[in-house]
Amino acid sequence: MEQEVTMNKMGSEPIKKLMLSMGLPMIVSMALQAVYNIVDSYFVSCMRDTAEVTNMGDYAMNALTLAFPVQMLMVAIGVGTGVGVNALLSKSLGEGNRKKASQIAGNSVFLGICMYVVFLLFGIFGVDAYIGSQTSDPIILELGKSYLGICCIYSIGISLYMTYEKLLQATGRTMLSTIAQIAGALTNIVLDPILIFGYFGLPEMGIEGAAYATVIGQCVSFILDAVFHYTLNRDIDTNLKYIKPIGTIIKEIYQVGIPAILMQALMSFMTYGVNLIFVSVSTAAVTAYGIYYKIQQFVFFAAFGMNNAMIPIIAFNYGKRDKKRVNEGIYYGMLYTLIIMAIGLVGLQIFARPLCGIFALSAETQTLCIRAIRIVTLGYLFVGANIAYQGIFQALGYGVSSLVLSLMRLIIVALPLAWLFTKVANAEVLIWTAFPIAEAVAFIVGIFMMKKIRKQRIDTME
């Protein structure tokens, strides 16, 4: 096979500077993603009461919380596939194999189209049963089905914008993907109040307006990412002929991608499980968890932004067999992620009350949300280390190890503990401690995994 040596900054620029130059744009774009999730939730919480329904904001926020696991699953499949594409494409570029990199890029677009078809079908046939599995309240049922149905049926934007975003990130063009994401987020933020409350002569659409604002913003990001990829991404051949599926390429993508999808999907499964567990404590606890989750995204998205920079840098230099740069990528990736989580811990502890006060919710829900922030953030340094380990494992081709670590964090420890704590007298306090305990356990497991992987993959490099 023809080999071409491609000069790329991931193989030449100092790692300390490179990690920041690639990571900061992604952190900014993902932080803005968190901002528009918060803005979306704020406007929904401010929905007006009707003659039949009081506290409409609480009902609507509960509906968003129930719909959120499916939205997270969309992201999980897109991001997980993107991780496989990112690691494989970066490694191919590091090896100088332009043709294979082009085939990987084209097949990722094909997979994005397949993802849209799956969620389109779910939006048509599966939404009613899904929402009904979590609540019997007729108001929440109606709101949840309306919102989630729109998000699934018109999910073409999110399916393909994540595809093209990863192609830009894998070749080091993080600033372009950031521009596209910012444009989509701003579109969502501007459209939210217009469509929800019916400004400028438009009808008041309520929660459906929030859904339409979301999918329109996603389409804006998709269009810009696609334009940037096909016009400016010169490291690979962007000819449409490469969209034709190749079984061996798809298999290689999902050797890393399936564990990454499952790892990301665990957040969706955990949230669904938490909704089912917390409802036995109170409906307010479910809503409080949904609000906390939106707030914590400021910090987690920043950490995942650094993670997204770490993966292609380590994978590229692993493909080059450059042991020194691989070790530097691991060191600075871990360091910067821990710094992000430490800042998040301090910031959320200080501003827990004003952040929760943003939302137009009942006093009980706000109290529970503040309590969640105070307790859950105590495990944030463990979270940072675990997120960094997951990125390192993925970059080196150990997707299953990354998945096992996620299982420890999100399912194996957290959910049984949360369920157990609902059975005791002080449940509204203790349920939140399940999350930092789970992160601490996973951190210990991650240390042992890292030692084994380092011995197998890094220490043996020339």
C-alpha positions as CSV (number, residue, x, y, z in Angstrom):
1,M,0.0,0.0,0.0
2,E,1.2,3.4,-0.9
3,Q,2.6,5.3,2.1
4,E,2.9,9.1,2.4
5,V,4.7,11.0,5.1
6,T,2.5,13.8,6.3
7,M,4.0,16.6,8.4
8,N,1.4,17.3,11.2
9,K,1.8,19.4,14.3
10,M,0.9,16.4,16.5
11,G,4.2,14.8,15.6
12,S,6.4,18.0,15.9
13,E,5.0,20.7,18.2
14,P,6.1,20.5,21.9
15,I,3.5,18.4,23.7
16,K,3.0,20.9,26.6
17,K,2.0,23.6,24.1
18,L,0.2,21.3,21.7
19,M,-2.1,19.8,24.4
20,L,-3.2,23.4,25.2
21,S,-3.5,24.6,21.7
22,M,-5.7,21.6,20.7
23,G,-7.5,21.3,24.0
24,L,-8.5,24.9,24.8
25,P,-10.6,25.3,21.6
26,M,-12.4,22.1,22.4
27,I,-12.8,23.1,26.1
28,V,-14.3,26.4,25.0
29,S,-16.7,24.8,22.5
30,M,-17.8,22.1,25.0
31,A,-18.2,24.7,27.8
32,L,-20.5,26.6,25.4
33,Q,-22.4,23.4,24.8
34,A,-22.9,23.3,28.6
35,V,-24.0,26.9,28.6
36,Y,-26.7,26.3,26.0
37,N,-27.9,23.2,27.9
38,I,-28.2,25.4,31.0
39,V,-30.0,28.2,29.0
40,D,-32.3,25.6,27.4
41,S,-33.2,24.3,30.9
42,Y,-33.6,27.8,32.2
43,F,-36.2,28.8,29.6
44,V,-38.0,25.5,30.0
45,S,-38.2,26.0,33.8
46,C,-39.8,29.5,33.1
47,M,-42.6,28.0,31.0
48,R,-45.9,29.7,32.0
49,D,-48.6,28.0,34.1
50,T,-51.9,27.3,32.4
51,A,-55.4,27.3,33.7
52,E,-55.1,23.6,34.2
53,V,-51.5,23.3,35.3
54,T,-49.5,25.1,38.0
55,N,-45.8,24.8,38.4
56,M,-45.4,24.0,34.7
57,G,-41.7,24.7,34.9
58,D,-41.2,21.8,37.4
59,Y,-43.2,19.5,35.2
60,A,-41.3,20.5,32.1
61,M,-37.9,20.1,33.8
62,N,-38.9,16.7,34.9
63,A,-39.8,15.8,31.4
64,L,-36.4,17.0,30.1
65,T,-34.7,14.9,32.8
66,L,-36.6,11.8,31.6
67,A,-35.8,12.5,28.0
68,F,-32.1,13.2,28.7
69,P,-30.8,9.6,28.7
70,V,-31.9,9.1,25.1
71,Q,-30.2,12.4,24.1
72,M,-27.1,11.2,25.9
73,L,-27.3,7.9,24.0
74,M,-27.3,9.8,20.7
75,V,-24.1,11.6,21.9
76,A,-22.7,8.2,23.1
77,I,-23.0,6.6,19.7
78,G,-21.7,9.6,17.9
79,V,-18.8,10.3,20.2
80,G,-18.0,6.6,20.7
81,T,-17.8,6.1,16.9
82,G,-15.8,9.3,16.7
83,V,-13.3,8.0,19.3
84,G,-12.7,5.0,17.1
85,V,-12.4,7.1,14.0
86,N,-10.2,9.6,15.8
87,A,-7.7,7.1,17.2
88,L,-7.5,5.0,14.0
89,L,-7.3,8.1,11.7
90,S,-4.7,9.8,13.8
91,K,-2.7,6.6,13.9
92,S,-2.9,6.1,10.1
93,L,-1.7,9.7,9.6
94,G,1.2,9.1,12.0
95,E,2.1,6.1,9.9
96,G,1.9,8.2,6.8
97,N,-0.9,6.1,5.3
98,R,-3.1,8.8,3.6
99,K,-5.2,6.4,1.6
100,K,-6.4,4.5,4.7
101,A,-7.0,7.7,6.6
102,S,-9.3,8.8,3.7
103,Q,-11.2,5.6,3.8
104,I,-11.6,5.9,7.5
105,A,-13.0,9.4,7.1
106,G,-15.4,8.4,4.4
107,N,-16.7,5.4,6.3
108,S,-17.3,7.5,9.3
109,V,-19.8,9.6,7.3
110,F,-21.6,6.5,6.2
111,L,-21.8,5.4,9.9
112,G,-23.2,8.8,10.8
113,I,-26.0,8.4,8.3
114,C,-26.8,4.9,9.7
115,M,-27.0,6.5,13.2
116,Y,-29.6,9.0,12.1
117,V,-31.8,6.2,10.6
118,V,-31.8,4.3,13.9
119,F,-32.9,7.4,16.0
120,L,-35.4,8.4,13.4
121,L,-37.1,5.0,13.8
122,F,-36.9,5.3,17.6
123,G,-38.5,8.7,17.4
124,I,-41.4,7.3,15.4
125,F,-42.0,4.0,17.2
126,G,-40.2,4.0,20.6
127,V,-40.6,7.3,22.4
128,D,-44.0,6.7,23.9
129,A,-42.9,3.4,25.6
130,Y,-39.7,4.9,26.8
131,I,-41.2,7.9,28.5
132,G,-44.0,5.7,29.9
133,S,-41.4,3.4,31.5
134,Q,-40.4,6.2,33.9
135,T,-43.6,8.1,34.8
136,S,-47.3,7.7,34.9
137,D,-48.0,11.4,35.3
138,P,-50.1,12.5,32.3
139,I,-48.6,16.0,32.1
140,I,-45.0,14.8,32.3
141,L,-45.8,12.0,29.8
142,E,-47.2,14.5,27.2
143,L,-44.3,17.0,27.6
144,G,-41.6,14.3,27.5
145,K,-43.1,12.6,24.4
146,S,-43.4,15.9,22.5
147,Y,-39.8,17.0,23.3
148,L,-38.0,13.7,22.7
149,G,-40.0,12.9,19.6
150,I,-38.8,16.0,17.9
151,C,-35.2,15.6,19.0
152,C,-35.1,12.0,17.6
153,I,-37.0,12.5,14.3
154,Y,-34.8,15.5,13.4
155,S,-31.5,14.1,14.7
156,I,-29.8,14.3,11.4
157,G,-27.9,17.4,12.7
158,I,-26.4,15.8,15.8
159,S,-25.7,12.5,13.9
160,L,-23.5,14.2,11.3
161,Y,-22.1,17.2,13.1
162,M,-20.3,14.8,15.6
163,T,-19.0,12.8,12.6
164,Y,-17.4,15.8,10.9
165,E,-16.3,17.4,14.2
166,K,-14.2,14.3,14.9
167,L,-12.6,14.3,11.4
168,L,-11.5,17.9,12.0
169,Q,-10.2,17.1,15.5
170,A,-8.3,14.0,14.3
171,T,-6.3,16.1,11.9
172,G,-5.6,18.8,14.5
173,R,-8.1,21.4,13.2
174,T,-9.8,21.9,16.6
175,M,-10.4,25.6,16.0
176,L,-12.6,24.9,13.0
177,S,-14.8,22.4,14.9
178,T,-15.0,24.9,17.8
179,I,-16.3,27.6,15.4
180,A,-19.0,25.2,14.2
181,Q,-20.0,24.2,17.7
182,I,-20.1,27.8,18.9
183,A,-22.3,28.8,15.9
184,G,-24.8,26.0,16.7
185,A,-24.9,26.8,20.4
186,L,-25.5,30.5,19.8
187,T,-28.3,29.5,17.3
188,N,-29.9,27.4,20.0
189,I,-29.6,30.1,22.7
190,V,-31.2,32.7,20.5
191,L,-34.0,30.5,19.3
192,D,-34.9,29.1,22.7
193,P,-37.0,32.1,24.0
194,I,-38.3,33.0,20.6
195,L,-39.8,29.5,20.0
196,I,-40.7,28.6,23.6
197,F,-42.5,31.9,24.4
198,G,-43.6,32.9,20.9
199,Y,-41.8,36.2,20.2
200,F,-41.7,38.2,16.9
201,G,-45.1,37.0,15.9
202,L,-44.3,33.3,16.2
203,P,-46.7,31.0,18.0
204,E,-45.9,30.0,21.6
205,M,-44.6,26.5,21.3
206,G,-43.6,25.7,24.9
207,I,-41.4,22.6,25.3
208,E,-41.7,21.8,21.6
209,G,-40.0,25.2,20.9
210,A,-37.0,24.1,23.0
211,A,-36.8,20.9,21.0
212,Y,-36.9,22.7,17.7
213,A,-34.3,25.2,18.9
214,T,-32.0,22.3,19.8
215,V,-32.2,20.5,16.4
216,I,-31.8,23.6,14.4
217,G,-28.7,24.5,16.3
218,Q,-27.3,21.0,15.7
219,C,-28.0,21.4,12.0
220,V,-26.0,24.6,11.9
221,S,-23.0,22.9,13.5
222,F,-23.3,20.0,11.1
223,I,-23.4,22.2,8.0
224,L,-20.4,24.3,9.1
225,D,-18.3,21.2,10.1
226,A,-19.0,19.6,6.7
227,V,-18.0,22.7,4.8
228,F,-14.8,23.0,6.8
229,H,-14.0,19.4,6.3
230,Y,-14.6,19.3,2.5
231,T,-12.9,22.6,1.8
232,L,-10.0,22.9,4.3
233,N,-9.1,19.4,5.6
234,R,-6.1,18.7,3.3
235,D,-4.5,15.9,5.4
236,I,-6.9,13.4,3.9
237,D,-8.7,13.0,0.5
238,T,-12.3,14.1,1.0
239,N,-13.6,12.6,-2.2
240,L,-17.1,11.3,-1.8
241,K,-16.1,7.9,-3.2
242,Y,-14.6,7.1,0.2
243,I,-18.2,7.0,1.8
244,K,-18.7,3.6,0.3
245,P,-18.6,1.2,3.2
246,I,-15.6,-1.1,3.7
247,G,-16.1,-3.9,6.1
248,T,-12.5,-4.1,7.4
249,I,-12.4,-0.3,8.0
250,I,-15.7,-0.4,9.9
251,K,-14.5,-3.3,11.9
252,E,-11.3,-1.5,12.9
253,I,-13.2,1.7,13.8
254,Y,-15.5,-0.3,16.1
255,Q,-12.7,-2.3,17.7
256,V,-12.0,0.9,19.6
257,G,-15.4,2.5,19.0
258,I,-17.8,-0.1,20.4
259,P,-16.1,0.0,23.9
260,A,-16.1,3.8,23.6
261,I,-19.8,3.8,22.7
262,L,-20.7,1.5,25.5
263,M,-18.5,3.6,27.8
264,Q,-20.4,6.8,26.8
265,A,-23.7,5.0,26.8
266,L,-23.1,4.1,30.4
267,M,-23.8,7.7,31.3
268,S,-27.2,7.3,29.6
269,F,-27.9,4.0,31.4
270,M,-26.8,5.5,34.7
271,T,-29.1,8.5,34.3
272,Y,-32.0,6.3,33.4
273,G,-31.2,4.1,36.4
274,V,-30.9,7.1,38.7
275,N,-34.3,8.4,37.5
276,L,-35.9,5.1,38.4
277,I,-34.1,4.9,41.8
278,F,-34.5,8.5,42.9
279,V,-38.2,8.6,42.1
280,S,-38.7,6.3,45.1
281,V,-37.3,9.2,47.2
282,S,-39.3,12.0,45.6
283,T,-40.1,13.5,42.2
284,A,-38.1,16.6,43.3
285,A,-35.0,14.4,43.7
286,V,-35.3,13.3,40.1
287,T,-35.6,16.9,38.9
288,A,-32.7,18.0,41.2
289,Y,-30.5,15.4,39.7
290,G,-31.4,16.6,36.2
291,I,-30.5,20.2,37.2
292,Y,-27.2,19.1,38.9
293,Y,-26.3,17.1,35.8
294,K,-26.7,20.2,33.6
295,I,-24.6,22.3,36.0
296,Q,-21.8,19.8,36.3
297,Q,-21.5,19.7,32.5
298,F,-19.5,23.0,32.7
299,V,-16.7,21.0,34.4
300,F,-17.1,17.6,32.8
301,F,-17.3,19.0,29.3
302,A,-14.1,20.9,29.9
303,A,-12.4,17.7,31.1
304,F,-13.7,15.8,28.1
305,G,-12.5,18.6,25.8
306,M,-9.0,18.0,27.1
307,N,-9.6,14.2,26.7
308,N,-10.5,14.8,23.1
309,A,-7.2,16.5,22.5
310,M,-5.2,13.9,24.4
311,I,-6.5,10.9,22.3
312,P,-5.3,12.0,18.8
313,I,-2.0,13.3,20.2
314,I,-1.1,10.1,22.0
315,A,-2.5,7.9,19.2
316,F,-0.5,9.9,16.5
317,N,2.8,9.5,18.4
318,Y,2.1,5.9,19.2
319,G,1.7,5.3,15.5
320,K,5.1,7.1,15.0
321,R,6.6,4.9,17.8
322,D,7.7,8.0,19.6
323,K,8.0,6.8,23.2
324,K,9.0,10.2,24.6
325,R,6.1,12.1,23.1
326,V,3.6,9.4,24.1
327,N,4.8,9.7,27.7
328,E,4.6,13.5,27.6
329,G,1.1,13.2,26.2
330,I,0.0,11.0,29.1
331,Y,1.7,13.3,31.7
332,Y,0.3,16.6,30.4
333,G,-3.1,15.1,29.6
334,M,-3.5,13.8,33.2
335,L,-2.1,17.0,34.7
336,Y,-4.4,19.4,32.7
337,T,-7.4,17.3,33.4
338,L,-6.8,17.3,37.1
339,I,-6.4,21.0,37.1
340,I,-9.7,21.4,35.3
341,M,-11.5,19.2,37.8
342,A,-9.9,21.0,40.8
343,I,-11.1,24.4,39.5
344,G,-14.5,22.9,39.0
345,L,-14.6,21.5,42.5
346,V,-13.8,24.8,44.1
347,G,-16.0,26.9,41.8
348,L,-19.1,24.7,42.3
349,Q,-18.6,24.6,46.0
350,I,-18.5,28.4,46.1
351,F,-21.3,29.1,43.7
352,A,-23.7,26.2,44.3
353,R,-26.5,28.3,45.7
354,P,-26.5,31.0,43.0
355,L,-26.2,28.4,40.2
356,C,-29.2,26.5,41.5
357,G,-31.1,29.8,42.0
358,I,-31.0,30.5,38.3
359,F,-33.8,28.0,37.7
360,A,-37.4,28.9,38.4
361,L,-38.0,25.8,40.6
362,S,-39.6,24.9,43.9
363,A,-37.7,25.5,47.2
364,E,-37.5,21.7,47.8
365,T,-35.9,21.0,44.4
366,Q,-33.4,23.8,44.8
367,T,-32.4,22.6,48.3
368,L,-31.8,19.1,46.9
369,C,-29.8,20.4,44.0
370,I,-27.5,22.4,46.3
371,R,-27.0,19.4,48.4
372,A,-26.1,17.3,45.3
373,I,-23.4,19.8,44.3
374,R,-21.9,20.0,47.8
375,I,-21.5,16.2,48.1
376,V,-20.9,15.0,44.5
377,T,-18.1,17.5,43.8
378,L,-16.0,16.0,46.6
379,G,-15.1,13.2,44.2
380,Y,-14.0,15.5,41.3
381,L,-10.3,14.8,41.5
382,F,-11.0,11.1,41.2
383,V,-13.3,11.9,38.2
384,G,-10.4,13.8,36.5
385,A,-8.0,11.0,36.9
386,N,-10.5,8.5,35.6
387,I,-11.4,10.6,32.6
388,A,-7.7,10.9,31.7
389,Y,-7.1,7.2,32.1
390,Q,-10.1,6.5,29.8
391,G,-8.6,8.7,27.1
392,I,-5.1,7.1,27.5
393,F,-6.5,3.6,27.2
394,Q,-8.5,4.5,24.1
395,A,-5.5,6.2,22.4
396,L,-3.4,3.1,22.9
397,G,-6.1,0.7,21.6
398,Y,-7.3,-0.5,25.0
399,G,-11.0,0.3,24.5
400,V,-12.2,-2.6,26.7
401,S,-10.1,-1.4,29.6
402,S,-11.6,2.1,29.2
403,L,-15.1,0.5,29.2
404,V,-14.3,-1.5,32.4
405,L,-13.2,1.6,34.1
406,S,-16.5,3.4,33.1
407,L,-18.5,0.4,34.3
408,M,-16.8,0.8,37.7
409,R,-17.5,4.5,37.8
410,L,-21.1,4.6,36.6
411,I,-22.8,1.3,37.1
412,I,-21.2,-1.4,39.2
413,V,-20.7,0.8,42.3
414,A,-22.8,3.9,41.9
415,L,-26.3,2.4,41.1
416,P,-26.3,-0.3,43.8
417,L,-25.1,2.2,46.4
418,A,-27.7,4.7,45.3
419,W,-30.4,2.1,45.5
420,L,-29.2,0.9,48.9
421,F,-29.2,4.5,50.3
422,T,-32.8,5.0,49.3
423,K,-33.7,2.3,51.9
424,V,-32.3,4.3,54.9
425,A,-33.9,7.1,56.9
426,N,-31.5,9.8,55.6
427,A,-31.9,8.9,52.0
428,E,-32.1,12.5,50.6
429,V,-28.6,13.1,51.8
430,L,-26.9,9.7,51.4
431,I,-28.0,9.0,47.8
432,W,-25.6,11.7,46.6
433,T,-22.6,10.1,48.3
434,A,-22.9,7.1,45.9
435,F,-21.2,9.1,43.1
436,P,-17.9,10.2,44.8
437,I,-17.5,6.7,46.4
438,A,-17.9,5.1,43.0
439,E,-15.3,7.4,41.5
440,A,-12.8,6.6,44.3
441,V,-13.2,2.9,43.7
442,A,-12.7,3.3,39.9
443,F,-9.6,5.4,40.5
444,I,-7.9,2.5,42.4
445,V,-8.8,0.1,39.6
446,G,-7.5,2.6,37.0
447,I,-4.1,2.8,38.7
448,F,-3.6,-1.0,38.3
449,M,-4.8,-0.9,34.7
450,M,-2.4,1.9,33.8
451,K,0.6,0.0,35.2
452,K,-0.3,-3.1,33.1
453,I,-0.9,-1.1,29.9
454,R,2.3,0.9,30.3
455,K,4.3,-2.3,30.6
456,Q,2.6,-3.9,27.6
457,R,2.5,-1.0,25.2
458,I,4.8,1.8,26.2
459,D,7.8,0.2,27.9
460,T,8.3,-2.1,24.9
461,M,8.5,0.8,22.4
462,E,11.9,1.6,20.8
